Amino acid sequence: MRLSQHEKAARFRALHETPDIFVMPNPWDAGSARLLASLGFKALATSSYASAVVLGRRDGGLSRGEALDHARNIVAATELPVAADLEDGFAETPKGVAETIRLAAAAGLVGGSIEDSTGDAVHPFYDFAQAVERVAAAVEAARALSFPFTLTARSENFIRGNPDLDDTIRRLQAYEAAGADVLFAPGLPDLAAVKTVCAAVKKPVNFMNGLAGKSFSVEALAHAGVRRISVGAALHRAAFAGLFSAANEIAGKGTFGFADTLPTSAQVYQVMGL
């Protein structure tokens, strides 16, 4: 029997309540989700960048409906709990963010993140009070669901041109007070900053590996106080690198040497449980 959404949600929440760190990789489609599930990971999350690029768009280029349809396909591919990168909630207003949480739940997701960046180059961040109000609205919508939806609140300072650790901590603490279940500041520059963030809050902290020069081992992040690790678009970019290399060999040399190291179709089916 397939697990119910409530059972998946309970399993996902339980992962955050143990003292052990866990890795939650980010598939970009149903097939990559099945592959990751076969390797023993306990939960998955979407990536806004990867979801957009596989549809030929830039990050942030999907509508709410498109993003949730894409997430729904990933949810259907495995029995693992799936959380979503919900960007800024696809809405400016707290009411709109709350509606996104309800729609995410209807798509089968058991968790999701709301960030405080606007996507506007001139005004890249929601004002502090509005950012907190948006998280509070997301939390209220999550708590009204019939299962424990895990809400992650993101401070985007370090990847949006404002590497201010004090402001990042101020925002994360306010999101924690508003009821967020997990806190996340992508792009922290070093383990000292990671440790400082983890010490400043009580809720579990997610760290995103996969950025060059800003990625650390599971063991090092555990020592710093991180509870959950994601990889953002890194796995998709790794797959893209393989595709680009193989296609470039064909286009540039007219050779197919890459084929000598590929898994067979039967091996792919076996790994994916097909």
ChimeraX attribute file (.defattr): number of C-alpha atoms within 10 A of each C-alpha:
attribute: neighborCount
match mode: 1-to-1
recipient: residues
	/A:1	3
	/A:2	8
	/A:3	12
	/A:4	11
	/A:5	22
	/A:6	16
	/A:7	15
	/A:8	23
	/A:9	23
	/A:10	17
	/A:11	18
	/A:12	23
	/A:13	18
	/A:14	10
	/A:15	16
	/A:16	20
	/A:17	13
	/A:18	10
	/A:19	12
	/A:20	11
	/A:21	22
	/A:22	20
	/A:23	19
	/A:24	23
	/A:25	25
	/A:26	28
	/A:27	28
	/A:28	25
	/A:29	20
	/A:30	17
	/A:31	16
	/A:32	18
	/A:33	26
	/A:34	21
	/A:35	20
	/A:36	21
	/A:37	22
	/A:38	15
	/A:39	10
	/A:40	9
	/A:41	14
	/A:42	19
	/A:43	24
	/A:44	24
	/A:45	28
	/A:46	30
	/A:47	27
	/A:48	23
	/A:49	22
	/A:50	23
	/A:51	28
	/A:52	20
	/A:53	19
	/A:54	13
	/A:55	12
	/A:56	11
	/A:57	13
	/A:58	14
	/A:59	15
	/A:60	18
	/A:61	16
	/A:62	20
	/A:63	11
	/A:64	18
	/A:65	13
	/A:66	14
	/A:67	23
	/A:68	25
	/A:69	14
	/A:70	21
	/A:71	28
	/A:72	21
	/A:73	16
	/A:74	26
	/A:75	26
	/A:76	16
	/A:77	16
	/A:78	22
	/A:79	16
	/A:80	24
	/A:81	25
	/A:82	29
	/A:83	30
	/A:84	25
	/A:85	23
	/A:86	24
	/A:87	23
	/A:88	24
	/A:89	27
	/A:90	19
	/A:91	16
	/A:92	15
	/A:93	16
	/A:94	19
	/A:95	15
	/A:96	15
	/A:97	25
	/A:98	22
	/A:99	19
	/A:100	24
	/A:101	28
	/A:102	17
	/A:103	15
	/A:104	27
	/A:105	23
	/A:106	14
	/A:107	17
	/A:108	23
	/A:109	27
	/A:110	30
	/A:111	25
	/A:112	26
	/A:113	25
	/A:114	26
	/A:115	22
	/A:116	25
	/A:117	21
	/A:118	21
	/A:119	15
	/A:120	9
	/A:121	10
	/A:122	7
	/A:123	10
	/A:124	16
	/A:125	20
	/A:126	18
	/A:127	13
	/A:128	14
	/A:129	10
	/A:130	15
	/A:131	26
	/A:132	24
	/A:133	19
	/A:134	29
	/A:135	31
	/A:136	23
	/A:137	21
	/A:138	30
	/A:139	24
	/A:140	16
	/A:141	20
	/A:142	25
	/A:143	15
	/A:144	11
	/A:145	13
	/A:146	10
	/A:147	16
	/A:148	20
	/A:149	29
	/A:150	22
	/A:151	25
	/A:152	28
	/A:153	33
	/A:154	26
	/A:155	25
	/A:156	23
	/A:157	22
	/A:158	16
	/A:159	13
	/A:160	16
	/A:161	10
	/A:162	13
	/A:163	15
	/A:164	11
	/A:165	18
	/A:166	11
	/A:167	14
	/A:168	21
	/A:169	20
	/A:170	16
	/A:171	24
	/A:172	26
	/A:173	20
	/A:174	21
	/A:175	26
	/A:176	22
	/A:177	16
	/A:178	19
	/A:179	21
	/A:180	26
	/A:181	22
	/A:182	24
	/A:183	28
	/A:184	26
	/A:185	24
	/A:186	22
	/A:187	21
	/A:188	25
	/A:189	15
	/A:190	12
	/A:191	17
	/A:192	11
	/A:193	13
	/A:194	22
	/A:195	16
	/A:196	15
	/A:197	26
	/A:198	21
	/A:199	15
	/A:200	12
	/A:201	19
	/A:202	14
	/A:203	20
	/A:204	22
	/A:205	25
	/A:206	28
	/A:207	24
	/A:208	23
	/A:209	24
	/A:210	18
	/A:211	16
	/A:212	8
	/A:213	9
	/A:214	14
	/A:215	19
	/A:216	18
	/A:217	10
	/A:218	17
	/A:219	10
	/A:220	12
	/A:221	21
	/A:222	18
	/A:223	13
	/A:224	18
	/A:225	20
	/A:226	25
	/A:227	25
	/A:228	23
	/A:229	22
	/A:230	22
	/A:231	21
	/A:232	26
	/A:233	23
	/A:234	21
	/A:235	17
	/A:236	22
	/A:237	15
	/A:238	12
	/A:239	12
	/A:240	12
	/A:241	12
	/A:242	13
	/A:243	13
	/A:244	12
	/A:245	13
	/A:246	17
	/A:247	16
	/A:248	14
	/A:249	15
	/A:250	14
	/A:251	11
	/A:252	9
	/A:253	9
	/A:254	10
	/A:255	13
	/A:256	13
	/A:257	11
	/A:258	14
	/A:259	10
	/A:260	7
	/A:261	7
	/A:262	10
	/A:263	10
	/A:264	10
	/A:265	8
	/A:266	10
	/A:267	12
	/A:268	14
	/A:269	12
	/A:270	12
	/A:271	14
	/A:272	18
	/A:273	11
	/A:274	9
